[in-house]
Amino acid sequence: MPDTRDPKDAALDPAGQALAILALGTLAFVTIEGPHWGFASPAILALTAVCIVSGVLFVVVERGKAGALVPSNSCAGVSSTPR
């Protein structure tokens, strides 16, 4: 059977991967530990800031990139309102 993968899509995206891991990891930690530590504790507030900044940076870095971790057109035809 012939290989049908597109060689252009095989590129790694280390910046996108690192930012996604950082954003999702801090989001999970804040969600799990926030009730125990208190959502107003300095550590949780700092991690929330890290989560927000890394999420925004993820969008900025990935926008319009050819080998993006999440292609920008992946939600192009999706509507949030029912038809």
BELDA-V890027 format. One record per backbone hydrogen bond with DSSP energy under -1.0 kcal/mol. CO is the residue of the C=O (numbers start at 0). NH is the residue of the N-H. Records with the same first field share a line. If there is no record, write none. Layout:
# BELDA-V890027
CO->NH ; NH
This chain:
# BELDA-V890027
5->8
12->16
13->17
14->18
15->19
16->20
17->21
18->22
19->23
20->24
21->25
22->26
23->27
24->28
25->29
26->30
27->31
28->32
29->33
32->36
33->37
37->40
40->44
41->45
42->46
43->47
44->48
45->49
46->50
47->51
48->52
49->53
50->54
51->55
52->56
53->57
54->58
55->59
56->60
57->61
58->62
61->64
64->67
70->73
72->75
74->77
